[in-house]
Amino acid sequence: MSDIQKAFEQALPDAKPVQDWYCTLYLTERWYGGAEEGGWWGSTVTAVAHVSYKTEAEAEAALAAVKQLAIAKTKEAKKIHGDVCLQQLDYCEQRGIDDANSVFGEVDGEDSYSVRIENELGESEYSTSRYYE
């Protein structure tokens, strides 16, 4: 903390720090890590869009409005994932290939979207290791 910040807080002991509230749209990508130990999955959660608000109530109102977007985007991602899987299986079936993974590799999971209210932008981002440890 800087000297000026300390002096400011001493001059105004009842002052509250400025706090922003973020309504953040997150993308969760699920991926197949590999067949080790019977197969394992991981995921990466990334902030893809956000808006800053000065009050929690404003952010909560925004969350309510954006939840439907997250639901719609998740449904869309599920359909896209299913279509890709179906195309890969059809391709293999037409060519007499029994193991689609030998042609296309392991299939990752479908994406999903969620909305969160947070005080620090991106505080819900995370990723698990893509390598077996």
Backbone as a chain_set.jsonl record, in Angstrom:
{"seq": "MSDIQKAFEQALPDAKPVQDWYCTLYLTERWYGGAEEGGWWGSTVTAVAHVSYKTEAEAEAALAAVKQLAIAKTKEAKKIHGDVCLQQLDYCEQRGIDDANSVFGEVDGEDSYSVRIENELGESEYSTSRYYE", "coords": {"N": [[0.849, -1.171, 0.0], [0.54, 2.2, -0.836], [2.083, 5.252, 0.456], [0.414, 7.466, 0.224], [-2.076, 6.255, 0.048], [-2.291, 5.098, 2.59], [-2.266, 7.443, 4.178], [-4.614, 8.622, 3.266], [-6.542, 6.758, 4.103], [-6.189, 6.989, 6.863], [-7.03, 9.595, 7.27], [-9.687, 9.353, 6.644], [-11.195, 7.287, 8.318], [-13.62, 5.885, 8.291], [-14.174, 5.392, 5.691], [-15.071, 3.421, 2.871], [-13.68, 0.999, 0.708], [-13.695, 1.35, -2.871], [-15.718, -0.769, -4.72], [-16.171, -2.941, -7.323], [-18.655, -4.833, -9.009], [-18.94, -7.708, -10.9], [-20.674, -9.087, -13.582], [-20.286, -12.015, -15.055], [-19.809, -14.029, -17.891], [-19.079, -17.36, -18.318], [-17.204, -19.894, -19.995], [-17.128, -23.346, -19.976], [-14.98, -25.821, -20.827], [-14.86, -29.165, -21.446], [-12.619, -31.838, -21.458], [-11.142, -34.854, -22.616], [-8.716, -36.518, -20.924], [-7.14, -38.826, -21.169], [-6.486, -42.387, -21.437], [-5.229, -43.413, -19.229], [-5.175, -45.0, -16.061], [-7.814, -45.905, -16.293], [-9.12, -43.921, -17.651], [-9.648, -40.393, -17.738], [-10.943, -37.148, -17.033], [-10.809, -33.631, -17.659], [-11.108, -30.075, -17.166], [-11.503, -26.735, -18.401], [-12.12, -23.498, -17.379], [-13.167, -20.458, -18.553], [-13.402, -16.934, -18.603], [-15.538, -15.267, -20.773], [-17.011, -13.034, -21.381], [-17.976, -9.924, -19.86], [-19.524, -7.535, -17.636], [-19.188, -4.583, -15.772], [-20.437, -3.457, -12.643], [-21.618, -1.059, -10.23], [-23.028, -1.726, -7.976], [-24.075, -4.57, -6.069], [-26.71, -5.328, -6.4], [-27.355, -4.354, -8.965], [-25.677, -5.978, -10.484], [-26.743, -8.487, -9.908], [-29.268, -8.246, -11.101], [-28.47, -8.118, -13.754], [-27.364, -10.654, -14.006], [-29.642, -12.276, -13.876], [-30.814, -11.596, -16.3], [-28.929, -12.551, -18.124], [-28.73, -15.246, -17.697], [-30.461, -16.763, -19.323], [-29.196, -16.542, -21.778], [-26.86, -18.016, -21.279], [-27.978, -20.555, -20.888], [-29.096, -21.01, -23.431], [-26.78, -20.934, -25.064], [-25.428, -23.141, -24.037], [-27.162, -25.232, -24.751], [-26.934, -25.008, -27.528], [-24.19, -25.611, -27.845], [-24.223, -28.259, -26.972], [-25.745, -29.46, -28.978], [-24.103, -29.016, -31.231], [-21.853, -30.505, -30.458], [-22.971, -33.092, -30.37], [-23.693, -33.348, -33.081], [-21.167, -33.337, -34.338], [-20.04, -35.682, -33.26], [-21.84, -37.568, -34.327], [-21.383, -37.209, -37.098], [-18.744, -38.115, -37.243], [-19.037, -40.8, -36.497], [-20.754, -41.699, -38.546], [-19.054, -41.344, -40.745], [-17.074, -43.266, -40.18], [-18.627, -45.6, -40.132], [-19.523, -45.767, -42.796], [-17.182, -46.463, -43.998], [-16.432, -48.807, -42.921], [-14.95, -48.773, -40.577], [-14.112, -49.73, -37.38], [-13.217, -48.5, -35.061], [-13.62, -45.403, -34.142], [-12.043, -43.688, -32.688], [-9.467, -44.251, -33.503], [-9.262, -42.911, -35.841], [-10.197, -40.274, -35.428], [-9.32, -39.587, -32.912], [-9.671, -39.337, -29.31], [-12.854, -38.323, -28.111], [-13.688, -35.157, -26.926], [-15.516, -33.645, -24.183], [-18.717, -31.961, -24.137], [-19.134, -28.401, -24.445], [-20.081, -25.933, -21.973], [-21.985, -23.206, -20.583], [-21.982, -20.644, -18.103], [-23.126, -18.193, -15.713], [-21.825, -15.818, -13.516], [-21.616, -13.862, -10.517], [-19.147, -11.707, -9.393], [-16.412, -10.302, -7.481], [-13.835, -9.896, -8.269], [-12.559, -9.71, -11.429], [-12.677, -12.497, -13.459], [-12.236, -14.329, -11.427], [-13.218, -16.882, -11.169], [-12.012, -18.437, -13.037], [-10.299, -21.372, -14.144], [-8.111, -24.179, -14.704], [-7.596, -27.585, -15.206], [-4.904, -29.957, -15.271], [-3.813, -31.056, -18.445], [-2.352, -33.272, -18.715], [-1.544, -36.516, -17.606], [-0.821, -37.067, -14.267]], "CA": [[0.0, 0.0, 0.0], [1.346, 3.409, -0.951], [1.995, 6.21, 1.562], [-0.76, 8.318, 0.03], [-3.243, 5.439, 0.372], [-2.318, 5.007, 4.054], [-2.667, 8.748, 4.699], [-6.018, 8.799, 2.902], [-7.345, 5.913, 4.988], [-6.113, 7.543, 8.209], [-7.851, 10.811, 7.289], [-11.088, 8.935, 6.517], [-11.227, 5.919, 8.845], [-14.901, 5.226, 8.001], [-14.329, 5.239, 4.243], [-15.09, 2.056, 2.36], [-13.023, 0.955, -0.6], [-14.545, 1.22, -4.049], [-15.826, -2.177, -5.085], [-16.963, -3.239, -8.502], [-19.285, -6.141, -9.11], [-18.904, -8.143, -12.283], [-21.532, -10.159, -14.081], [-19.347, -12.632, -15.981], [-20.205, -15.231, -18.609], [-17.968, -18.303, -18.366], [-17.24, -21.077, -20.845], [-16.465, -24.532, -19.421], [-14.616, -26.785, -21.853], [-14.489, -30.463, -20.878], [-11.769, -32.583, -22.37], [-10.719, -36.185, -22.205], [-7.277, -36.465, -20.688], [-6.467, -40.026, -21.667], [-6.963, -43.674, -20.94], [-4.481, -43.818, -18.048], [-5.964, -45.252, -14.847], [-9.224, -46.098, -16.614], [-9.66, -42.732, -18.316], [-9.864, -39.256, -16.855], [-11.437, -35.932, -17.656], [-10.426, -32.357, -17.072], [-11.885, -28.962, -17.7], [-10.967, -25.382, -18.359], [-13.185, -22.501, -17.247], [-12.628, -19.195, -19.04], [-14.326, -15.803, -18.726], [-15.639, -14.885, -22.183], [-17.638, -11.705, -21.47], [-18.324, -9.394, -18.537], [-19.909, -6.126, -17.487], [-18.916, -4.103, -14.419], [-21.512, -2.692, -11.998], [-21.212, -0.435, -8.968], [-23.721, -2.342, -6.843], [-24.369, -5.994, -6.199], [-28.079, -5.448, -6.904], [-27.307, -4.189, -10.42], [-25.047, -7.171, -11.045], [-27.712, -9.581, -9.781], [-30.278, -8.045, -12.142], [-27.834, -8.502, -15.018], [-27.242, -12.111, -13.989], [-30.956, -12.837, -14.218], [-31.04, -11.388, -17.729], [-27.948, -13.282, -18.93], [-28.869, -16.693, -17.482], [-31.087, -17.375, -20.491], [-28.159, -16.634, -22.803], [-26.003, -19.152, -20.916], [-28.744, -21.778, -21.15], [-29.209, -21.157, -24.886], [-25.454, -21.262, -25.597], [-25.128, -24.512, -23.618], [-27.959, -26.109, -25.632], [-26.309, -24.928, -28.852], [-22.93, -26.353, -27.775], [-24.569, -29.678, -26.866], [-26.163, -29.896, -30.311], [-22.909, -29.028, -32.078], [-21.054, -31.654, -30.023], [-23.66, -34.29, -30.84], [-23.587, -33.399, -34.544], [-19.795, -33.726, -34.684], [-19.913, -37.109, -32.928], [-22.632, -38.309, -35.308], [-20.66, -37.155, -38.373], [-17.577, -38.984, -37.151], [-19.508, -42.19, -36.508], [-21.235, -41.976, -39.903], [-17.861, -41.468, -41.587], [-16.45, -44.562, -39.9], [-19.548, -46.661, -40.53], [-19.51, -45.841, -44.261], [-15.891, -46.994, -44.444], [-16.17, -50.062, -42.224], [-13.964, -48.559, -39.511], [-14.74, -50.086, -36.113], [-12.729, -47.677, -33.96], [-13.593, -43.992, -34.541], [-10.937, -43.011, -31.995], [-8.227, -44.45, -34.259], [-9.274, -41.941, -36.935], [-10.447, -38.911, -34.961], [-8.831, -39.376, -31.551], [-10.696, -39.368, -28.266], [-13.811, -37.22, -28.177], [-13.798, -34.332, -25.722], [-16.88, -33.414, -23.735], [-19.375, -30.784, -24.692], [-18.952, -27.141, -23.733], [-21.246, -25.382, -21.293], [-21.843, -21.802, -20.199], [-22.58, -20.259, -16.829], [-22.986, -16.775, -15.384], [-21.501, -15.645, -12.102], [-21.34, -12.53, -9.982], [-17.862, -11.779, -8.695], [-15.784, -9.028, -7.141], [-12.603, -9.806, -9.04], [-12.804, -10.193, -12.776], [-12.023, -13.763, -13.78], [-11.858, -15.083, -10.228], [-13.679, -18.267, -11.268], [-11.283, -19.154, -14.084], [-9.342, -22.395, -13.729], [-7.856, -25.248, -15.646], [-6.902, -28.748, -14.672], [-3.817, -30.361, -16.149], [-4.156, -31.907, -19.575], [-1.422, -34.389, -18.71], [-1.709, -37.414, -16.477], [0.256, -36.864, -13.274]], "C": [[0.898, 1.238, 0.0], [1.145, 4.322, 0.267], [0.743, 7.067, 1.437], [-2.035, 7.551, 0.371], [-3.388, 5.319, 1.892], [-2.804, 6.312, 4.672], [-4.142, 9.008, 4.434], [-6.909, 8.005, 3.854], [-7.314, 6.408, 6.436], [-6.989, 8.788, 8.332], [-9.339, 10.477, 7.249], [-11.249, 7.499, 7.013], [-12.539, 5.169, 8.562], [-15.115, 4.99, 6.505], [-14.288, 3.761, 3.859], [-14.426, 2.043, 0.988], [-14.051, 0.821, -1.721], [-14.544, -0.25, -4.453], [-16.699, -2.303, -6.314], [-17.531, -4.639, -8.383], [-19.314, -6.492, -10.588], [-19.937, -9.237, -12.513], [-20.727, -10.767, -15.229], [-19.929, -13.899, -16.585], [-18.967, -16.106, -18.758], [-18.248, -19.44, -19.327], [-16.483, -22.187, -20.126], [-16.242, -25.51, -20.562], [-14.162, -28.07, -21.16], [-13.669, -31.211, -21.915], [-11.344, -33.905, -21.746], [-9.211, -36.177, -22.093], [-6.531, -37.667, -21.224], [-6.973, -41.268, -20.967], [-6.212, -44.158, -19.69], [-5.417, -43.981, -16.854], [-7.462, -45.348, -15.147], [-9.886, -44.91, -17.285], [-9.904, -41.612, -17.324], [-10.229, -38.024, -17.684], [-10.885, -34.708, -16.943], [-11.297, -31.269, -17.658], [-11.119, -27.654, -17.55], [-12.15, -24.431, -18.318], [-12.572, -21.139, -17.567], [-13.714, -18.129, -19.08], [-14.338, -15.37, -20.188], [-16.293, -13.526, -22.387], [-17.982, -11.239, -20.067], [-18.803, -7.95, -18.66], [-19.695, -5.774, -16.017], [-20.09, -3.263, -13.916], [-21.003, -2.143, -10.67], [-21.919, -1.04, -7.763], [-23.982, -3.815, -7.133], [-25.771, -6.199, -6.782], [-28.123, -5.293, -8.427], [-26.721, -5.431, -11.093], [-26.001, -8.365, -10.998], [-28.811, -9.461, -10.835], [-29.727, -8.443, -13.505], [-27.712, -10.018, -15.116], [-28.555, -12.766, -14.403], [-31.22, -12.718, -15.718], [-30.138, -12.265, -18.593], [-28.059, -14.801, -18.746], [-29.474, -17.389, -18.697], [-30.099, -17.505, -21.652], [-27.264, -17.84, -22.531], [-26.704, -20.475, -21.207], [-28.817, -22.039, -22.656], [-27.866, -21.562, -25.507], [-25.051, -22.687, -25.218], [-25.896, -25.506, -24.488], [-27.354, -26.157, -27.029], [-25.015, -25.75, -28.886], [-23.186, -27.858, -27.702], [-24.965, -30.223, -28.234], [-24.962, -29.994, -31.248], [-22.049, -30.241, -31.745], [-21.672, -32.949, -30.536], [-23.561, -34.453, -32.345], [-22.199, -33.848, -34.99], [-19.588, -35.219, -34.407], [-20.641, -37.972, -33.961], [-21.933, -38.335, -36.67], [-19.448, -38.082, -38.36], [-17.978, -40.457, -37.195], [-20.017, -42.587, -37.891], [-20.065, -42.19, -40.856], [-17.244, -42.851, -41.417], [-17.342, -45.723, -40.357], [-19.544, -46.85, -42.045], [-18.235, -46.493, -44.795], [-15.514, -48.294, -43.733], [-15.112, -49.956, -41.133], [-14.656, -48.793, -38.177], [-14.364, -49.146, -34.97], [-12.591, -46.225, -34.409], [-12.432, -43.253, -33.889], [-9.625, -43.157, -32.752], [-8.12, -43.447, -35.409], [-9.312, -40.507, -36.398], [-9.847, -38.596, -33.591], [-9.987, -39.42, -30.565], [-11.582, -38.134, -28.361], [-13.822, -36.469, -26.85], [-15.264, -34.181, -25.348], [-17.453, -32.161, -24.369], [-19.102, -29.559, -23.824], [-20.233, -26.768, -22.995], [-20.928, -23.953, -20.861], [-22.528, -21.565, -18.867], [-22.336, -18.774, -16.606], [-22.747, -16.663, -13.89], [-21.326, -14.17, -11.772], [-20.054, -12.645, -9.182], [-17.321, -10.379, -8.439], [-14.474, -8.819, -7.879], [-12.856, -10.431, -10.391], [-11.99, -11.464, -13.034], [-11.692, -14.63, -12.588], [-12.295, -16.545, -10.279], [-12.981, -19.05, -12.38], [-10.388, -20.223, -13.461], [-9.146, -23.406, -14.845], [-7.167, -26.381, -14.91], [-5.86, -29.173, -15.693], [-4.31, -31.269, -17.258], [-3.253, -33.14, -19.644], [-1.606, -35.208, -17.453], [-0.516, -37.255, -15.541], [0.159, -37.885, -12.183]], "O": [[1.881, 1.312, 0.737], [0.171, 4.185, 1.007], [0.085, 7.36, 2.436], [-2.975, 8.126, 0.92], [-4.496, 5.428, 2.417], [-3.643, 6.306, 5.572], [-4.841, 9.554, 5.287], [-7.911, 8.52, 4.351], [-8.3, 6.264, 7.159], [-7.615, 9.013, 9.368], [-10.16, 11.236, 7.764], [-11.423, 6.586, 6.205], [-12.558, 3.939, 8.592], [-16.142, 4.439, 6.107], [-13.559, 2.967, 4.453], [-14.596, 2.974, 0.201], [-15.127, 0.253, -1.536], [-13.493, -0.889, -4.517], [-17.833, -1.825, -6.337], [-16.952, -5.511, -7.735], [-19.673, -5.663, -11.425], [-20.05, -10.184, -11.735], [-20.509, -10.118, -16.252], [-20.476, -14.742, -15.874], [-17.935, -15.659, -19.26], [-19.385, -19.893, -19.46], [-15.338, -22.001, -19.715], [-17.195, -25.972, -21.19], [-13.204, -28.064, -20.388], [-13.994, -31.21, -23.102], [-11.21, -34.04, -20.53], [-8.509, -35.865, -23.055], [-5.399, -37.536, -21.689], [-7.776, -41.205, -20.036], [-6.538, -45.217, -19.153], [-6.34, -43.188, -16.666], [-8.285, -44.918, -14.339], [-11.104, -44.904, -17.466], [-10.322, -41.859, -16.193], [-9.87, -37.894, -18.854], [-10.539, -34.762, -15.763], [-12.12, -31.518, -18.539], [-10.235, -27.5, -16.708], [-13.074, -24.543, -19.124], [-11.596, -20.719, -16.946], [-14.825, -18.391, -19.541], [-13.284, -15.131, -20.778], [-16.147, -12.925, -23.451], [-18.249, -12.054, -19.184], [-18.528, -7.254, -19.637], [-19.988, -6.574, -15.129], [-20.662, -2.465, -14.658], [-20.08, -2.691, -10.067], [-21.451, -0.882, -6.635], [-24.094, -4.236, -8.284], [-25.995, -7.125, -7.562], [-28.85, -6.022, -9.103], [-27.206, -5.875, -12.134], [-26.058, -9.158, -11.937], [-29.238, -10.468, -11.401], [-30.437, -9.036, -14.316], [-27.929, -10.598, -16.18], [-28.562, -13.708, -15.196], [-31.781, -13.627, -16.33], [-30.54, -12.679, -19.681], [-27.532, -15.559, -19.56], [-29.046, -18.485, -19.061], [-30.16, -18.466, -22.419], [-26.945, -18.599, -23.446], [-26.085, -21.409, -21.717], [-28.619, -23.17, -23.099], [-27.821, -22.433, -26.375], [-24.397, -23.369, -26.006], [-25.335, -26.515, -24.915], [-27.271, -27.222, -27.64], [-24.773, -26.494, -29.837], [-22.452, -28.644, -28.301], [-24.564, -31.326, -28.604], [-24.832, -30.973, -31.983], [-21.569, -30.93, -32.646], [-20.97, -33.805, -31.075], [-23.368, -35.564, -32.841], [-22.07, -34.648, -35.917], [-19.023, -35.932, -35.236], [-20.111, -38.988, -34.412], [-21.898, -39.376, -37.325], [-19.163, -38.753, -39.351], [-17.325, -41.263, -37.858], [-19.742, -43.693, -38.357], [-20.083, -43.108, -41.676], [-16.932, -43.525, -42.399], [-16.851, -46.71, -40.904], [-19.559, -47.984, -42.524], [-18.217, -47.012, -45.911], [-14.415, -48.816, -43.92], [-14.453, -50.943, -40.805], [-15.657, -48.147, -37.867], [-15.122, -49.012, -34.009], [-11.573, -45.847, -34.987], [-11.895, -42.305, -34.461], [-8.759, -42.287, -32.66], [-7.024, -43.166, -35.894], [-8.561, -39.642, -36.849], [-9.869, -37.442, -33.161], [-11.148, -39.529, -30.96], [-11.108, -37.037, -28.656], [-13.951, -37.072, -25.785], [-16.149, -34.552, -26.119], [-16.754, -31.408, -25.048], [-18.87, -29.675, -22.621], [-21.322, -27.223, -23.342], [-19.768, -23.549, -20.786], [-23.528, -22.207, -18.544], [-21.457, -18.175, -17.225], [-23.398, -17.342, -13.097], [-20.948, -13.356, -12.613], [-19.891, -13.569, -8.385], [-17.716, -9.409, -9.086], [-14.051, -7.682, -8.088], [-13.319, -11.569, -10.477], [-10.774, -11.49, -12.848], [-10.93, -15.587, -12.724], [-11.793, -17.363, -9.509], [-13.325, -20.204, -12.633], [-9.798, -20.018, -12.4], [-9.922, -23.468, -15.799], [-6.271, -26.16, -14.095], [-5.935, -28.782, -16.858], [-5.135, -32.153, -17.026], [-3.393, -33.959, -20.552], [-1.8, -34.664, -16.365], [0.639, -37.302, -15.964], [0.972, -37.881, -11.259]]}, "num_chains": 1, "name": "protein.A"}
